[in-house]
Amino acid sequence: MKKINLGISGCMGRMGQQLIKSSKNNKNFKLTVLTENKLLKKKINGIKPELNSENAFKKVDIIIDFTVPKCTLEILKIASKLKKKVVIGTTGFNRSQENLIKKYSKKIPILKAGNMSLGVNLLMYLTEIASKSLNDEYLSKVFEIHHKHKKDYPSGTALMLGKGIADGKNKNLYNLMGKKYLNKKSFPYGKKINFNSIRKAEIIGEHEVKFSNGKEIITLNHEAFDRALYSDGALTASKWLMKKSAGLYSMRDLLDFS
């Protein structure tokens, strides 16, 4: 089988470095292009990193992007012109940026996920089922912990879980967003979904959804302890996306949860 020419943006970031490691061990991919937001003199894996440009990405089949929203939109503009496929693991998009991503997906195939882990996407599915099954007496909240270097909060995964709660109620997440706490020891349930984010040490990721009616508590949770979980998931997503036409996809589409 012909190898997929892979481009990785943000190659010096945590996930960029992990993606390089995982792609080296994956027989389906040939690492072709690395980009960063500033020019680097040293080669990485025999490849000299470039700035994001049409010239940099013209030889790739697909781009994996774990960066920041501004960079992701820059990548999508380039990919749209070159008709390249893009897997997005970046988080922290605002509403207008989300709409721009949808606009680009009308021209090229995009798979976007706040988390590339099978387990987390299963957790989101179970969260939606629980939310749909429980009546309005049950209030919900989302708790997450990430390493101290992570800037955005709530995390993309926490927002995915919030969306699972909202979808279960046939409501829009933006209309159900409650308070966003940072580094609180405890936080309340609310009529809207409250989020609490802890940033400490080098924790890769812990996420928890709770439902309560005051008489009982139902807890769903997931803990990640190897960053390769996300890079392997991104590569699986990339291989799957190669067969798709223009559109906006998620890990749920890949996993075929009904």
Sequence and secondary structure as in RCSB ss.txt:
>XXXX:A:sequence
MKKINLGISGCMGRMGQQLIKSSKNNKNFKLTVLTENKLLKKKINGIKPELNSENAFKKVDIIIDFTVPKCTLEI
LKIASKLKKKVVIGTTGFNRSQENLIKKYSKKIPILKAGNMSLGVNLLMYLTEIASKSLNDEYLSKVFEIHHKHK
KDYPSGTALMLGKGIADGKNKNLYNLMGKKYLNKKSFPYGKKINFNSIRKAEIIGEHEVKFSNGKEIITLNHEAF
DRALYSDGALTASKWLMKKSAGLYSMRDLLDFS
>XXXX:A:secstr
   EEEEEESTTSHHHHHHHHHHHT TTEEEEEEE SS  SS BTTB  B S HHHHTT SEEEE S HHHHHHH
HHHHHHHT EEEE      HHHHHHHHHHTTTSEEEE S   HHHHHHHHHHHHHHHHS TT EEEEEEEE TT 
 SSS HHHHHHHHHHHHHTT  HHHHEEEEEES S    BSSEEEEEEE TT  EEEEEEEE SS EEEEEEEE 
 THHHHHHHHHHHHHHTT  SEEE HHHHHT  
